[in-house]
Amino acid sequence: MQNKKYILATISLWFLSLMWLLFCFYLSWQTGEETVGFSQQVAQLLLELPNKLGIRPDAQQFHAGLRLFAHFGMFFVNGLLTSSALYISLPRSKWKRAFWIAAISCTVIAVLAEVGKLVVPGRHLTWSETGLNVLGAVVGVAVVCLAVHLYASRKAKRGRSQK
């Protein structure tokens, strides 16, 4: 039974990672008009609560900040999912390798998402957005690496204290 749960968890993580990656590329490669329309809808939705509370943030500033944060956030989640899938797929002796594989592959994906904009009407490559993509991906991978390290350390301490 335990083995079936492990297999299901592994498949689920890889599936989520792949679906998220496709979602990232879908959003990255929308036309300029489509991406602005989508992000404006999201901004309006997110501004409903502050508006109901009587707080009136500048909608244009909020929209601009949201678009920048989206670069970091999208690839942060990609880093989390990809590194989690790698950690669960590889034996414990290869966990350091999993970190590097995830960091490098997520970085390449983050750069490709921006470079692909060169052929999309109304879009352009910006190095600051590429940097946010890469930063988000690496931080996502690092969070999982830290969590795995803390988990392994606690497990090792429990094992030593029970002897």
N, C-alpha and C positions, 0 to 999 in steps of 0.2 A: 504493500500500500504506500509506504514512504517513497519508494522509487517512482511510482506513478505520479505522486504529487510533485516530485522533483522534475520529472519530465514535463509535466503540465506547466509548472512555473517557468521552466526554461523556454518552452515553446511560446508561452504567453509573453514573456519579456522580449523575445526576438520579434514576435509579431507586433507588439506595441512599438518597439523601436523602429521597425520598418514603416509602419503606418505613420508615425510621427515624422520620420524622415521625408516621406512622400508629401505630408502636409506642409512641411517646411519648404520643400521645393515648389509645391503648388503656390504658396503665398509669395515666395521669392520671385517667381517667374510670371506673376500676373502683369498685365499691362499697367502703365502708369495710372490710367483712369480707373481701372478695376481696383488697384491696391489702395488708392486714395479713398474711393467710395467705401470699400470694406472697412478701412481703419476709421473713417468718419462714423460709420454705423456703430462700431465697437466703442468709440469714444462717447458717442451720444448715450449709448446704453450704460456705460460706466458712470456718466455724469448724472444720471437720473437720481441716484440716492443723495448725493450732495445737494442737488437742486431741491429735492423734497425737504431737506433739512434747512433750507434757506441759505446754503453756502453756494456762492456763484463764482466758481473758478473760471478763468479765461479759457474758453473752449478751444481757441486756436493754439494757445500755449499747451494746453492739456493734450491736444491731438498730436502736436509735434513731439512732446515728451513720450507719449504712448508709442509713437512710431519708432523712436530710438530705443525705448525699453523693450519693444517687441523683438528687436534684433538680439539683444542679450538673452531675453526670456526664452525665445524659441530654441536657441541652440544650447541653453542651459538644460532644458528638458531633454534635448537630444543627447547631451553628455551624460545625464543621469541614466537614461534608458539604455543607451549603448554600453556604458561601463557596467551597469547592473547585469545586463545580459551576458557580457563577457565574463564577469566574476562568477556568475552562477554556472556558466558553461565549462570553465576551466578548472582543473584541479588546484588545490590550495598552493601547491609548489610553484604554480605559474601566475600567481596573483600580481606580482610586480610586472610581469609581461603584459597582463591584461590592462593595467593602468596605461602603459605606453602605447599599446595597440589602440585603446579607446581614445587617448589624447591625440594621437597622430591622425587616426581616421576621422574623428570629429572635427579636427582642425581643417583637414582637406575638404570635408563636406561643407564646412562653414565658408571656406574660400570659394569653392565651386558654386555655391548658391549665389554669391555676389557676382562672380565672373560671368555666370549665365545671363545676368541682366543685360550684358552688352548686346545681346541679340533680341531683346524684348522691347517692343515699341514703348516709348515714354519712360523707360527705366535707364539707369546709369550706374556704373560701378563707383562706389566711394570707399576710400580706404578706411575712413572712420567707422562706417557701418561694417566693413569687413572685420575690423578690429573688435567691434562689439560682438559680432558673431563668434569669433575665435575665443574671446574672453568668456563669453557665456558657456561655450562648449567645454573649455578647459576647467572652469569653475565647477560645472556640473560633474565632470569626471573626478575632480579633486574631492568634492563632497562625498561621492560614493567611496572613493579610496580611503578617505578619513573614516567613514562609517565602518567600512570593512576592517580597517586596522584596529579601531576601537573595539569592535565586536570580537576579533581574534585575540586581542590582548586580554579582554575580560574573560573569555573562554579559557585562555591559558592560565590566568590567575586562579580561576575556580578549580581547574584541574590540579594545580599545584597545592592549593589549600585543602583539597580533599584527601591528599596522600598522607 
